[in-house]
Amino acid sequence: MILIKVKCFSQVKYALGVDELSLRLDDNSTINDLEKIIREKAGNKLKNVSLRIALNQKYLTEDIILREGDEVVFIPPVQGG
Amino acid sequence: MVIVEIINNPIQSFNLNNNDNQNGAELVFNGRVRGTENGKPIKYLEYEQYEGMAEAELTKIANKVCKIFSVNDLFCRHRIGKVKTGDISLHVLILSKHRKEAIEAMDWFILELKKHVPIWKWAILNNGTKIPSDCIH
């Protein structure tokens, strides 16, 4: 098992009702596995929300295996300005 | 030169050097908080950032602007936290030899900011309800 951290912002925070989650995942779990878990936890609230992924503060464009201590953010459409 | 700051206080303009004789154009953009969200009046917006990554992305985009367009300096302050309607949430100053590149660079910078910088708005309605803004303009 590995322990990872998910930080929540905007619509993800609104859907899950928390700023942050610590999750224990099976070894060799991937980002896509984690996204499924997060979407399931959110019920229908993230159904139509596109999410980009940041792993350890950098955008990620492909599925990869998570490691112990990783920090993941599912990024809803950004709104700076 | 690039200066990028994400701050929690009211935005002050950058001080310019009046002896600068390299830049013929000084272009300033101020983004202000409107009083409505989807037609509903709001009390204020609350901006949140993914700390660390937001400033890193903003700096990356600002440096890219200076490479792609012939601009000499880009200074940017983005406010987070509660911002009252009418207050400035984004202040950008671009200096370049001529106006054309500054205007093009400003538009590109703001478009990229709105695509990639992990900053979000929450709208606080007049009845106190706090909801994620769905404004992406």
Backbone of each chain as ProteinMPNN parsed JSONL, in Angstrom:
{"seq_chain_A": "MILIKVKCFSQVKYALGVDELSLRLDDNSTINDLEKIIREKAGNKLKNVSLRIALNQKYLTEDIILREGDEVVFIPPVQGG", "coords_chain_A": {"N_chain_A": [[0.842, -1.207, 0.0], [0.347, 2.301, -0.62], [0.678, 5.693, 0.536], [-0.967, 8.593, -0.361], [-1.456, 12.102, -1.138], [-4.248, 14.154, -1.775], [-4.97, 17.281, -2.927], [-7.603, 19.635, -2.786], [-9.47, 21.831, -4.82], [-11.639, 24.548, -5.757], [-14.252, 23.392, -7.776], [-13.84, 20.718, -7.167], [-13.263, 20.736, -4.462], [-15.682, 21.735, -3.604], [-17.382, 19.67, -4.347], [-16.44, 17.485, -2.843], [-16.242, 18.466, -0.321], [-14.015, 18.909, 1.258], [-10.67, 20.164, 1.992], [-8.468, 18.678, 1.58], [-7.287, 15.331, 1.066], [-6.133, 12.299, 2.452], [-5.059, 9.336, 1.143], [-4.978, 5.786, 1.141], [-3.639, 3.624, -1.149], [-3.621, 0.766, -3.347], [-0.507, -0.845, -4.16], [1.091, 0.076, -7.202], [-1.071, 1.495, -8.155], [-2.632, 3.805, -10.371], [-2.734, 7.186, -11.733], [-5.143, 7.409, -13.167], [-6.666, 5.457, -11.862], [-6.908, 6.677, -9.409], [-8.329, 8.971, -10.121], [-10.793, 7.845, -10.79], [-11.638, 6.989, -8.262], [-11.898, 9.439, -6.948], [-13.889, 10.687, -8.485], [-15.979, 8.927, -8.007], [-16.362, 9.299, -5.257], [-17.359, 11.836, -5.349], [-19.877, 11.547, -6.263], [-22.429, 12.563, -8.408], [-21.494, 15.034, -8.751], [-19.193, 15.878, -10.081], [-19.615, 15.196, -12.607], [-19.861, 16.527, -15.139], [-17.533, 17.907, -15.233], [-14.449, 18.796, -16.475], [-11.247, 17.555, -15.741], [-7.925, 18.436, -15.22], [-4.669, 17.143, -14.503], [-2.415, 17.549, -11.844], [0.689, 16.557, -10.757], [2.644, 16.472, -7.999], [2.95, 19.281, -8.184], [3.204, 19.782, -10.914], [1.867, 19.883, -14.241], [0.41, 17.0, -15.69], [0.297, 14.767, -18.388], [-0.119, 12.185, -19.021], [-1.08, 8.838, -18.023], [0.258, 7.586, -15.033], [2.084, 5.49, -12.731], [1.451, 5.804, -9.323], [3.375, 7.007, -6.499], [4.567, 6.464, -3.14], [3.79, 9.144, -0.994], [3.192, 10.983, -2.977], [1.773, 14.025, -4.269], [-1.303, 14.991, -5.39], [-3.324, 16.896, -7.585], [-6.495, 17.396, -8.828], [-7.407, 19.262, -11.391], [-9.852, 21.532, -11.944], [-11.401, 23.565, -14.564], [-9.433, 26.468, -14.855], [-9.385, 29.835, -13.465], [-8.088, 32.302, -13.318], [-7.317, 35.859, -13.173]], "CA_chain_A": [[0.0, 0.0, 0.0], [1.046, 3.593, -0.599], [-0.124, 6.805, 1.04], [-0.816, 9.775, -1.211], [-2.268, 13.25, -0.71], [-4.991, 14.856, -2.836], [-5.432, 18.622, -2.531], [-8.856, 19.919, -3.501], [-9.758, 23.239, -5.089], [-12.792, 24.929, -6.568], [-15.386, 22.465, -7.872], [-13.493, 19.453, -6.503], [-13.46, 21.013, -3.03], [-17.135, 21.902, -3.414], [-18.016, 18.35, -4.491], [-16.017, 16.551, -1.792], [-16.43, 19.113, 0.977], [-12.765, 18.945, 2.043], [-9.519, 20.816, 1.35], [-7.38, 17.73, 1.347], [-7.575, 13.927, 1.424], [-5.016, 11.354, 2.454], [-5.64, 8.055, 0.722], [-4.113, 4.612, 0.991], [-3.962, 2.944, -2.406], [-2.829, -0.436, -3.641], [0.716, -0.648, -4.942], [0.898, 0.145, -8.659], [-2.243, 2.289, -8.557], [-2.258, 4.883, -11.296], [-3.509, 8.427, -11.672], [-6.51, 7.123, -13.634], [-7.36, 4.748, -10.769], [-7.231, 7.681, -8.382], [-9.403, 9.838, -10.626], [-12.067, 7.101, -10.645], [-12.01, 7.03, -6.835], [-12.332, 10.811, -6.623], [-15.19, 10.925, -9.136], [-16.992, 8.136, -7.279], [-16.621, 9.977, -3.976], [-18.096, 13.073, -5.615], [-21.224, 11.25, -6.777], [-22.619, 13.153, -9.741], [-21.15, 16.464, -8.731], [-18.112, 16.219, -11.014], [-19.958, 14.484, -13.843], [-19.571, 17.29, -16.356], [-16.38, 18.78, -14.99], [-13.194, 18.236, -16.977], [-10.199, 17.718, -14.739], [-6.532, 18.186, -15.58], [-3.991, 16.542, -13.348], [-1.079, 18.017, -11.445], [1.381, 15.627, -9.856], [3.762, 17.157, -7.343], [2.995, 20.674, -8.637], [3.403, 19.935, -12.364], [0.84, 19.258, -15.064], [0.725, 15.664, -16.167], [-0.576, 14.511, -19.543], [-0.307, 10.748, -19.25], [-1.332, 8.042, -16.823], [1.479, 6.97, -14.503], [1.923, 4.8, -11.441], [1.694, 6.703, -8.18], [4.372, 6.552, -5.526], [4.392, 6.891, -1.758], [4.033, 10.564, -0.724], [2.829, 11.874, -4.095], [0.704, 15.017, -4.058], [-2.077, 15.062, -6.643], [-4.441, 17.841, -7.636], [-7.352, 17.316, -10.012], [-7.575, 20.694, -11.639], [-10.986, 21.945, -12.766], [-11.032, 24.727, -15.391], [-8.866, 27.533, -14.021], [-10.165, 31.085, -13.601], [-7.34, 33.476, -12.884], [-7.57, 37.114, -13.878]], "C_chain_A": [[0.877, 1.257, 0.0], [0.086, 4.656, -0.059], [0.118, 8.013, 0.144], [-1.75, 10.879, -0.693], [-2.967, 13.855, -1.925], [-5.413, 16.209, -2.281], [-6.626, 18.996, -3.404], [-9.09, 21.424, -3.632], [-11.058, 23.371, -5.883], [-13.874, 23.841, -6.585], [-15.101, 21.112, -7.208], [-13.687, 19.606, -4.992], [-14.955, 21.094, -2.703], [-17.832, 20.532, -3.426], [-17.683, 17.433, -3.315], [-16.156, 17.136, -0.39], [-15.194, 19.136, 1.852], [-11.665, 19.658, 1.244], [-8.479, 19.799, 0.884], [-7.816, 16.327, 1.756], [-6.257, 13.168, 1.488], [-5.608, 9.995, 2.145], [-4.578, 6.965, 0.68], [-4.571, 3.865, -0.257], [-3.114, 1.685, -2.545], [-1.545, -0.045, -4.372], [0.36, -0.691, -6.428], [-0.403, 0.815, -9.084], [-1.786, 3.449, -9.437], [-3.123, 6.126, -11.039], [-4.96, 8.184, -12.099], [-7.328, 6.379, -12.579], [-7.818, 5.758, -9.727], [-8.364, 8.591, -8.853], [-10.766, 9.15, -10.504], [-12.549, 7.173, -9.199], [-12.582, 8.409, -6.479], [-13.706, 11.09, -7.24], [-16.304, 10.133, -8.448], [-17.359, 8.809, -5.966], [-17.505, 11.213, -4.183], [-19.538, 12.815, -6.073], [-21.354, 11.823, -8.176], [-22.055, 14.558, -9.861], [-20.01, 16.857, -9.685], [-18.362, 15.627, -12.406], [-19.553, 15.244, -15.111], [-18.358, 18.212, -16.202], [-15.117, 18.108, -15.546], [-12.09, 18.537, -15.966], [-8.838, 17.462, -15.372], [-5.84, 17.673, -14.318], [-2.656, 17.23, -13.103], [-0.521, 16.999, -10.464], [2.599, 16.358, -9.309], [4.044, 18.513, -7.992], [3.275, 20.857, -10.13], [2.289, 19.243, -13.119], [1.342, 17.929, -15.611], [-0.219, 15.379, -17.33], [-0.765, 13.02, -19.795], [-0.514, 10.03, -17.921], [-0.002, 7.468, -16.324], [1.174, 6.308, -13.156], [2.302, 5.764, -10.317], [2.715, 6.093, -7.225], [4.033, 7.102, -4.152], [4.696, 8.392, -1.624], [3.672, 11.506, -1.858], [1.705, 12.831, -3.685], [-0.009, 15.221, -5.395], [-3.157, 16.124, -6.509], [-5.203, 17.594, -8.937], [-7.846, 18.735, -10.272], [-8.782, 20.973, -12.522], [-10.587, 23.167, -13.596], [-10.587, 25.905, -14.51], [-9.507, 28.874, -14.375], [-9.4, 32.321, -13.149], [-7.722, 34.706, -13.69], [-8.571, 37.981, -13.182]], "O_chain_A": [[1.983, 1.271, 0.54], [-1.134, 4.54, -0.176], [1.26, 8.409, -0.085], [-2.684, 10.63, 0.068], [-2.352, 14.044, -2.975], [-6.13, 16.279, -1.283], [-6.654, 18.709, -4.6], [-8.927, 22.181, -2.675], [-11.5, 22.45, -6.57], [-14.352, 23.421, -5.531], [-16.022, 20.443, -6.74], [-14.212, 18.71, -4.331], [-15.418, 20.594, -1.678], [-18.738, 20.269, -2.634], [-18.543, 16.69, -2.843], [-16.185, 16.405, 0.6], [-15.295, 19.357, 3.059], [-11.714, 19.747, 0.017], [-7.726, 20.029, -0.062], [-8.615, 16.158, 2.678], [-5.37, 13.382, 0.661], [-6.547, 9.552, 2.807], [-3.446, 7.184, 0.248], [-5.745, 3.522, -0.396], [-2.046, 1.558, -1.947], [-1.501, 0.947, -5.1], [-0.552, -1.405, -6.845], [-0.799, 0.717, -10.246], [-0.696, 3.994, -9.262], [-4.078, 6.114, -10.263], [-5.89, 8.69, -11.472], [-8.523, 6.629, -12.415], [-8.944, 5.709, -9.232], [-9.252, 8.939, -8.074], [-11.764, 9.785, -10.162], [-13.733, 7.393, -8.946], [-13.605, 8.522, -5.804], [-14.579, 11.664, -6.588], [-17.431, 10.611, -8.324], [-18.534, 8.88, -5.605], [-18.291, 11.584, -3.311], [-20.318, 13.752, -6.247], [-20.497, 11.599, -9.03], [-22.122, 15.188, -10.916], [-19.877, 18.024, -10.052], [-17.47, 15.563, -13.252], [-18.976, 14.669, -16.034], [-18.192, 19.172, -16.954], [-14.761, 17.001, -15.142], [-12.017, 19.634, -15.412], [-8.611, 16.417, -15.982], [-6.376, 17.766, -13.214], [-1.875, 17.46, -14.027], [-1.165, 16.632, -9.481], [3.468, 16.801, -10.06], [5.184, 18.854, -8.305], [3.554, 21.973, -10.569], [1.815, 18.177, -12.725], [2.515, 17.762, -15.943], [-1.402, 15.713, -17.266], [-1.506, 12.639, -20.702], [-0.174, 10.539, -16.853], [0.774, 6.926, -17.111], [0.134, 6.551, -12.543], [3.332, 6.438, -10.366], [2.896, 4.878, -7.147], [3.303, 8.085, -4.024], [5.737, 8.858, -2.087], [3.831, 12.719, -1.718], [0.829, 12.502, -2.886], [0.611, 15.579, -6.397], [-3.814, 16.243, -5.474], [-4.612, 17.585, -10.018], [-8.592, 19.316, -9.484], [-8.751, 20.685, -13.718], [-9.53, 23.749, -13.351], [-11.27, 26.282, -13.558], [-10.095, 29.029, -15.445], [-9.995, 33.278, -12.654], [-8.358, 34.613, -14.739], [-8.883, 39.071, -13.662]]}, "seq_chain_B": "MVIVEIINNPIQSFNLNNNDNQNGAELVFNGRVRGTENGKPIKYLEYEQYEGMAEAELTKIANKVCKIFSVNDLFCRHRIGKVKTGDISLHVLILSKHRKEAIEAMDWFILELKKHVPIWKWAILNNGTKIPSDCIH", "coords_chain_B": {"N_chain_B": [[13.074, 41.719, -18.095], [11.363, 39.839, -15.656], [8.778, 40.011, -13.312], [6.785, 38.418, -11.041], [4.05, 38.211, -8.933], [2.024, 36.787, -6.436], [-0.428, 37.844, -4.389], [-1.899, 38.696, -1.19], [-3.043, 41.049, -0.56], [-4.45, 44.387, -1.202], [-3.841, 45.473, -4.548], [-1.001, 47.248, -5.539], [0.277, 49.536, -7.963], [3.097, 48.883, -10.112], [6.208, 50.553, -9.644], [7.55, 52.79, -11.931], [10.524, 53.468, -13.802], [11.287, 56.642, -14.531], [13.369, 57.526, -16.044], [13.833, 55.746, -17.976], [14.849, 55.061, -21.182], [14.629, 53.161, -23.078], [12.304, 51.884, -23.67], [9.546, 52.44, -25.629], [6.928, 51.943, -25.257], [4.529, 51.54, -22.739], [2.439, 49.405, -21.32], [-0.506, 48.938, -19.544], [-2.569, 46.684, -17.801], [-5.483, 46.325, -15.958], [-7.387, 44.074, -14.231], [-10.631, 43.942, -12.987], [-12.982, 43.171, -10.357], [-16.196, 42.272, -11.216], [-19.6, 43.273, -10.458], [-21.527, 41.329, -10.665], [-22.436, 37.868, -10.988], [-23.064, 35.568, -13.315], [-25.337, 37.065, -13.811], [-26.335, 37.408, -11.268], [-26.227, 39.478, -8.384], [-23.182, 39.993, -6.58], [-21.328, 39.869, -3.45], [-18.578, 39.797, -3.076], [-15.587, 38.412, -4.629], [-13.801, 35.425, -3.974], [-10.58, 34.486, -4.311], [-8.731, 31.541, -4.875], [-5.643, 29.735, -4.766], [-3.447, 27.217, -6.082], [-0.982, 26.807, -4.166], [2.364, 27.605, -4.846], [2.495, 26.084, -7.31], [0.886, 27.811, -8.813], [2.275, 30.276, -8.888], [4.604, 29.389, -10.105], [3.692, 28.535, -12.642], [2.708, 30.937, -13.63], [5.037, 32.45, -13.783], [6.436, 30.948, -15.657], [4.861, 31.351, -17.946], [5.093, 34.126, -18.224], [7.832, 34.398, -18.764], [7.902, 33.072, -21.177], [6.396, 34.783, -22.767], [8.149, 36.95, -22.976], [10.082, 35.821, -24.546], [8.759, 35.043, -26.921], [7.491, 37.366, -27.879], [8.689, 40.638, -28.691], [9.261, 41.901, -26.08], [10.481, 43.801, -23.346], [10.131, 43.854, -20.574], [8.018, 42.292, -18.168], [5.676, 42.681, -15.762], [3.771, 41.419, -13.141], [1.018, 41.289, -10.959], [-1.047, 39.247, -9.118], [-3.98, 39.02, -7.308], [-5.064, 37.188, -4.433], [-7.471, 35.592, -2.212], [-10.091, 37.411, -0.478], [-11.729, 39.622, -2.647], [-13.119, 42.654, -3.188], [-16.022, 43.811, -5.052], [-15.276, 45.775, -7.858], [-12.65, 46.162, -7.109], [-9.15, 45.686, -7.941], [-8.033, 42.679, -9.354], [-6.109, 41.637, -10.923], [-3.063, 42.815, -12.135], [-1.137, 43.956, -14.71], [1.86, 44.879, -16.244], [3.477, 45.788, -19.134], [6.462, 46.365, -20.859], [7.885, 47.646, -23.774], [9.725, 48.16, -26.855], [8.143, 49.137, -28.968], [4.562, 49.808, -29.448], [2.952, 47.777, -30.62], [3.914, 45.125, -30.201], [3.706, 44.999, -27.453], [0.942, 45.142, -27.004], [0.031, 42.825, -28.319], [1.43, 40.919, -26.833], [0.339, 41.278, -24.301], [-2.328, 40.408, -24.606], [-1.933, 37.717, -25.263], [-0.561, 36.8, -23.006], [-2.52, 37.048, -20.983], [-4.512, 35.36, -21.936], [-3.159, 32.883, -21.822], [-2.632, 32.722, -19.104], [-5.221, 32.415, -18.168], [-5.728, 29.896, -19.055], [-3.93, 28.143, -17.881], [-2.935, 28.751, -15.259], [-3.193, 27.706, -11.971], [-5.537, 29.003, -10.44], [-8.514, 29.935, -8.859], [-11.938, 31.129, -8.702], [-14.276, 31.939, -6.172], [-17.617, 32.75, -5.813], [-19.203, 35.035, -3.704], [-22.332, 35.362, -2.78], [-24.982, 37.818, -2.371], [-26.604, 36.885, -0.308], [-24.83, 35.58, 1.256], [-24.091, 33.028, 0.505], [-21.589, 30.785, -0.622], [-20.166, 29.936, -3.615], [-18.54, 27.94, -6.166], [-17.218, 29.881, -8.743], [-18.519, 29.967, -12.063], [-17.414, 31.262, -14.072], [-15.393, 31.575, -16.877], [-14.165, 33.442, -18.401]], "CA_chain_B": [[12.948, 41.275, -16.726], [10.03, 39.37, -15.28], [8.433, 39.951, -11.886], [5.447, 37.852, -10.858], [3.726, 38.096, -7.503], [0.646, 36.451, -6.044], [-0.46, 38.507, -3.081], [-3.15, 38.626, -0.446], [-3.413, 42.422, -0.181], [-4.8, 45.219, -2.362], [-2.744, 45.585, -5.512], [-0.386, 48.546, -5.847], [0.942, 49.523, -9.272], [4.565, 48.832, -10.094], [6.849, 51.849, -9.846], [8.333, 52.816, -13.167], [11.697, 54.342, -13.857], [11.002, 57.691, -15.513], [14.551, 57.781, -16.883], [13.947, 54.654, -18.952], [14.73, 55.539, -22.563], [14.69, 51.988, -23.957], [10.953, 51.394, -23.967], [8.613, 53.457, -26.107], [5.546, 51.57, -24.893], [4.221, 51.013, -21.4], [1.04, 48.987, -21.403], [-1.009, 48.481, -18.244], [-3.897, 46.069, -17.762], [-6.042, 46.056, -14.64], [-8.635, 43.31, -14.214], [-11.402, 44.278, -11.778], [-14.092, 42.265, -10.029], [-17.522, 42.803, -11.56], [-20.589, 43.181, -9.383], [-22.498, 40.249, -10.868], [-21.952, 36.545, -11.388], [-24.207, 34.96, -14.005], [-26.501, 37.936, -13.658], [-26.715, 37.588, -9.863], [-25.288, 40.377, -7.699], [-22.303, 39.338, -5.602], [-20.684, 40.755, -2.464], [-17.157, 39.811, -3.454], [-15.034, 37.137, -5.094], [-12.675, 34.93, -3.195], [-9.67, 33.749, -5.187], [-7.831, 30.576, -4.23], [-4.572, 29.277, -5.652], [-2.647, 26.056, -5.693], [0.226, 27.538, -3.79], [3.599, 27.055, -5.416], [2.32, 25.828, -8.744], [0.3, 28.989, -9.472], [3.34, 31.25, -9.18], [5.54, 28.764, -11.053], [3.074, 28.575, -13.974], [2.641, 32.339, -14.047], [6.409, 32.84, -14.144], [6.767, 30.255, -16.904], [4.16, 32.031, -19.043], [5.683, 35.464, -18.375], [9.125, 34.234, -19.454], [7.601, 32.68, -22.555], [5.97, 36.014, -23.446], [9.331, 37.771, -23.287], [10.82, 35.162, -25.63], [7.974, 35.0, -28.167], [7.245, 38.73, -28.346], [9.857, 41.466, -28.356], [9.008, 42.804, -24.951], [11.657, 43.827, -22.454], [9.764, 43.587, -19.178], [6.621, 41.961, -17.85], [5.459, 42.67, -14.313], [2.388, 40.959, -12.907], [0.548, 40.998, -9.597], [-2.374, 38.633, -9.052], [-4.44, 38.99, -5.922], [-5.9, 36.065, -3.994], [-8.267, 35.924, -1.031], [-11.322, 38.155, -0.772], [-11.554, 40.845, -3.445], [-14.423, 43.339, -3.304], [-16.38, 44.221, -6.403], [-14.638, 47.036, -8.239], [-11.21, 46.144, -6.81], [-8.282, 45.051, -8.945], [-7.578, 41.323, -9.022], [-4.938, 41.34, -11.765], [-2.388, 44.008, -12.643], [-0.022, 43.557, -15.58], [2.56, 45.981, -16.914], [4.428, 45.3, -20.142], [7.291, 47.422, -21.453], [8.543, 47.215, -25.006], [10.216, 49.259, -27.688], [6.988, 49.684, -29.696], [3.286, 49.442, -28.833], [2.295, 46.608, -31.212], [4.307, 43.877, -29.528], [3.192, 45.034, -26.07], [-0.502, 44.831, -27.041], [-0.103, 41.387, -28.644], [1.966, 40.144, -25.709], [-0.616, 41.373, -23.18], [-3.471, 39.545, -24.89], [-1.457, 36.325, -25.193], [-0.236, 36.502, -21.599], [-3.738, 36.88, -20.192], [-5.153, 34.121, -22.411], [-2.429, 31.723, -21.284], [-2.891, 32.735, -17.651], [-6.571, 31.892, -17.931], [-5.772, 28.482, -19.429], [-2.985, 27.251, -17.192], [-2.506, 29.072, -13.89], [-4.202, 27.152, -11.057], [-6.206, 29.977, -9.571], [-9.968, 29.811, -9.055], [-12.771, 32.139, -8.032], [-15.535, 31.591, -5.52], [-18.485, 33.924, -5.732], [-19.966, 35.148, -2.469], [-23.567, 36.056, -3.173], [-25.469, 38.783, -1.375], [-27.168, 36.181, 0.86], [-23.725, 34.951, 1.984], [-23.748, 31.714, -0.06], [-20.305, 30.749, -1.324], [-20.212, 28.897, -4.657], [-17.463, 28.096, -7.143], [-17.626, 30.67, -9.909], [-18.378, 29.206, -13.305], [-16.929, 32.196, -15.091], [-14.071, 31.216, -17.4], [-13.727, 34.498, -19.325]], "C_chain_B": [[11.493, 40.862, -16.456], [9.884, 39.437, -13.765], [6.982, 39.464, -11.802], [5.181, 37.702, -9.366], [2.257, 37.703, -7.334], [0.494, 36.91, -4.6], [-1.868, 38.49, -2.486], [-3.702, 40.007, -0.09], [-3.831, 43.21, -1.418], [-3.577, 45.473, -3.255], [-2.295, 47.032, -5.673], [0.275, 48.425, -7.218], [2.448, 49.383, -9.096], [5.116, 50.235, -10.315], [7.72, 51.799, -11.095], [9.499, 53.779, -13.046], [11.467, 55.393, -14.95], [12.192, 58.04, -16.4], [14.762, 56.69, -17.933], [13.811, 55.226, -20.361], [14.831, 54.393, -23.57], [13.305, 51.584, -24.463], [10.029, 52.528, -24.394], [7.181, 53.169, -25.701], [5.493, 51.031, -23.473], [2.741, 50.659, -21.419], [0.602, 48.402, -20.067], [-2.376, 47.842, -18.428], [-4.287, 45.88, -16.298], [-7.333, 45.272, -14.815], [-9.341, 43.592, -12.899], [-12.561, 43.307, -11.591], [-15.417, 42.945, -10.363], [-18.51, 42.547, -10.426], [-21.612, 42.082, -9.544], [-21.798, 38.973, -11.302], [-23.147, 35.845, -12.015], [-25.483, 35.759, -13.81], [-26.93, 38.163, -12.215], [-25.719, 38.524, -9.188], [-24.437, 39.615, -6.677], [-21.748, 40.375, -4.628], [-19.204, 40.923, -2.82], [-16.778, 38.467, -4.065], [-13.954, 36.713, -4.117], [-11.82, 34.074, -4.124], [-8.861, 32.758, -4.365], [-6.807, 30.107, -5.252], [-4.058, 27.926, -5.167], [-1.255, 26.622, -5.438], [1.473, 26.827, -4.31], [3.446, 26.899, -6.917], [1.78, 27.06, -9.466], [1.4, 29.986, -9.839], [4.332, 30.683, -10.204], [4.978, 28.832, -12.479], [3.037, 30.003, -14.522], [4.026, 32.828, -14.51], [6.814, 32.214, -15.473], [6.135, 30.98, -18.094], [4.778, 33.405, -19.299], [7.025, 35.385, -19.113], [8.93, 33.878, -20.917], [7.196, 33.914, -23.372], [7.188, 36.824, -23.883], [10.154, 37.154, -24.421], [10.077, 35.27, -26.956], [7.794, 36.397, -28.758], [8.469, 39.571, -27.971], [9.509, 42.44, -27.25], [10.181, 42.693, -23.984], [11.309, 43.44, -21.018], [8.296, 43.214, -19.072], [6.518, 41.863, -16.334], [3.995, 42.32, -14.06], [2.133, 40.769, -11.422], [-0.857, 40.419, -9.699], [-2.772, 38.563, -7.596], [-5.199, 37.701, -5.64], [-6.591, 36.462, -2.693], [-9.496, 36.717, -1.452], [-11.014, 39.434, -1.554], [-12.941, 41.448, -3.684], [-14.733, 43.677, -4.754], [-15.771, 45.61, -6.665], [-13.147, 47.059, -7.976], [-10.43, 45.401, -7.9], [-7.852, 43.669, -8.456], [-6.315, 40.956, -9.8], [-4.366, 42.644, -12.309], [-1.18, 43.545, -13.46], [0.552, 44.799, -16.248], [3.574, 45.374, -17.878], [5.146, 46.49, -20.768], [7.967, 46.873, -22.706], [8.95, 48.437, -25.823], [9.051, 49.958, -28.393], [5.679, 49.129, -29.135], [2.74, 48.095, -29.311], [2.633, 45.321, -30.454], [3.793, 43.839, -28.087], [1.717, 44.631, -26.041], [-0.715, 43.352, -27.338], [0.341, 40.527, -27.464], [0.979, 40.136, -24.537], [-1.783, 40.406, -23.395], [-3.079, 38.072, -24.721], [-1.189, 35.919, -23.744], [-1.511, 36.204, -20.797], [-4.502, 35.616, -20.631], [-4.485, 32.885, -21.814], [-2.633, 31.595, -19.78], [-4.23, 32.054, -17.357], [-6.721, 30.432, -18.338], [-5.007, 27.608, -18.436], [-2.698, 27.548, -15.719], [-3.565, 28.598, -12.892], [-4.654, 28.142, -9.976], [-7.695, 29.876, -9.892], [-10.69, 30.891, -8.266], [-13.953, 31.466, -7.351], [-16.351, 32.868, -5.459], [-19.218, 33.913, -4.402], [-21.169, 36.029, -2.772], [-24.039, 36.974, -2.043], [-26.082, 38.123, -0.142], [-26.101, 35.407, 1.641], [-23.319, 33.591, 1.438], [-22.436, 31.804, -0.843], [-20.325, 29.612, -2.343], [-19.024, 29.063, -5.597], [-17.976, 28.902, -8.338], [-17.578, 29.782, -11.14], [-17.93, 30.115, -14.444], [-15.545, 31.774, -15.571], [-13.577, 32.263, -18.404], [-12.515, 35.234, -18.779]], "O_chain_B": [[10.546, 41.462, -16.964], [10.756, 38.978, -13.026], [6.082, 40.034, -12.418], [5.991, 37.135, -8.632], [1.374, 38.23, -8.011], [1.191, 36.433, -3.704], [-2.866, 38.297, -3.18], [-4.713, 40.115, 0.604], [-3.604, 42.771, -2.545], [-2.456, 45.657, -2.781], [-3.108, 47.925, -5.913], [0.767, 47.36, -7.592], [2.996, 49.727, -8.049], [4.554, 51.014, -11.085], [8.518, 50.88, -11.28], [9.461, 54.757, -12.299], [11.455, 55.075, -16.139], [12.047, 58.761, -17.387], [15.741, 56.709, -18.679], [12.781, 55.808, -20.7], [15.083, 54.613, -24.755], [13.165, 51.015, -25.546], [9.763, 53.454, -23.628], [6.317, 54.042, -25.787], [6.296, 50.189, -23.069], [1.891, 51.543, -21.526], [1.24, 47.498, -19.527], [-3.236, 48.383, -19.122], [-3.516, 45.343, -15.503], [-8.266, 45.741, -15.467], [-8.742, 43.497, -11.829], [-13.05, 42.704, -12.546], [-15.722, 44.032, -9.872], [-18.276, 41.711, -9.554], [-22.472, 41.899, -8.683], [-20.721, 38.999, -11.899], [-24.131, 35.56, -11.333], [-26.569, 35.199, -13.663], [-27.787, 39.007, -11.949], [-24.511, 38.392, -9.383], [-24.922, 38.709, -6.0], [-21.697, 41.57, -4.918], [-18.669, 42.031, -2.856], [-17.551, 37.51, -4.023], [-13.28, 37.547, -3.512], [-12.281, 33.065, -4.656], [-8.363, 33.092, -3.289], [-7.075, 30.085, -6.453], [-4.216, 27.555, -4.004], [-0.475, 26.873, -6.357], [1.6, 25.607, -4.216], [4.18, 27.507, -7.696], [2.167, 27.33, -10.603], [1.448, 30.478, -10.966], [4.834, 31.411, -11.061], [5.708, 29.15, -13.417], [3.296, 30.245, -15.701], [4.143, 33.534, -15.512], [7.449, 32.857, -16.309], [6.785, 31.196, -19.117], [4.964, 33.802, -20.449], [7.312, 36.209, -19.981], [9.685, 34.317, -21.785], [7.603, 34.066, -24.524], [7.251, 37.319, -25.008], [10.835, 37.863, -25.162], [10.68, 35.554, -27.991], [7.925, 36.597, -29.966], [9.194, 39.237, -27.034], [9.469, 43.652, -27.459], [10.785, 41.632, -23.829], [12.093, 42.781, -20.335], [7.446, 43.746, -19.787], [7.199, 41.052, -15.706], [3.096, 42.868, -14.699], [2.938, 40.162, -10.716], [-1.748, 41.026, -10.293], [-2.003, 38.105, -6.75], [-5.897, 37.183, -6.512], [-6.332, 37.531, -2.141], [-9.894, 36.703, -2.617], [-10.151, 40.221, -1.167], [-13.81, 40.829, -4.298], [-13.83, 43.812, -5.581], [-15.766, 46.483, -5.797], [-12.435, 47.883, -8.551], [-10.981, 44.606, -8.661], [-7.382, 43.499, -7.331], [-5.552, 40.08, -9.392], [-5.088, 43.469, -12.869], [-0.313, 42.832, -12.956], [-0.18, 45.652, -16.749], [4.412, 44.559, -17.494], [4.527, 47.482, -21.152], [8.542, 45.785, -22.696], [8.576, 49.572, -25.525], [8.969, 51.186, -28.421], [5.674, 48.114, -28.437], [2.142, 47.353, -28.532], [1.748, 44.536, -30.113], [3.481, 42.769, -27.564], [1.291, 43.875, -25.168], [-1.535, 42.696, -26.695], [-0.3, 39.527, -27.139], [0.805, 39.118, -23.866], [-2.174, 39.678, -22.482], [-3.809, 37.29, -24.112], [-1.552, 34.822, -23.32], [-1.57, 35.237, -20.037], [-5.062, 34.9, -19.801], [-5.159, 31.961, -21.359], [-2.788, 30.493, -19.255], [-4.355, 31.243, -16.439], [-7.722, 29.795, -18.008], [-5.392, 26.466, -18.183], [-2.252, 26.655, -14.999], [-4.713, 29.039, -12.957], [-4.229, 28.115, -8.821], [-8.083, 29.747, -11.053], [-10.161, 31.478, -7.323], [-14.553, 30.538, -7.894], [-15.843, 33.931, -5.099], [-19.792, 32.895, -4.014], [-21.058, 37.236, -2.986], [-23.55, 36.903, -0.915], [-26.089, 38.71, 0.94], [-26.422, 34.669, 2.573], [-22.301, 33.043, 1.861], [-22.201, 32.741, -1.605], [-20.483, 28.45, -1.97], [-18.546, 30.177, -5.81], [-19.05, 28.622, -8.87], [-16.694, 28.933, -11.256], [-18.054, 29.775, -15.621], [-14.626, 31.631, -14.766], [-12.66, 31.986, -19.177], [-12.011, 36.154, -19.423]]}, "name": "protein", "num_of_chains": 2, "seq": "MILIKVKCFSQVKYALGVDELSLRLDDNSTINDLEKIIREKAGNKLKNVSLRIALNQKYLTEDIILREGDEVVFIPPVQGGMVIVEIINNPIQSFNLNNNDNQNGAELVFNGRVRGTENGKPIKYLEYEQYEGMAEAELTKIANKVCKIFSVNDLFCRHRIGKVKTGDISLHVLILSKHRKEAIEAMDWFILELKKHVPIWKWAILNNGTKIPSDCIH"}
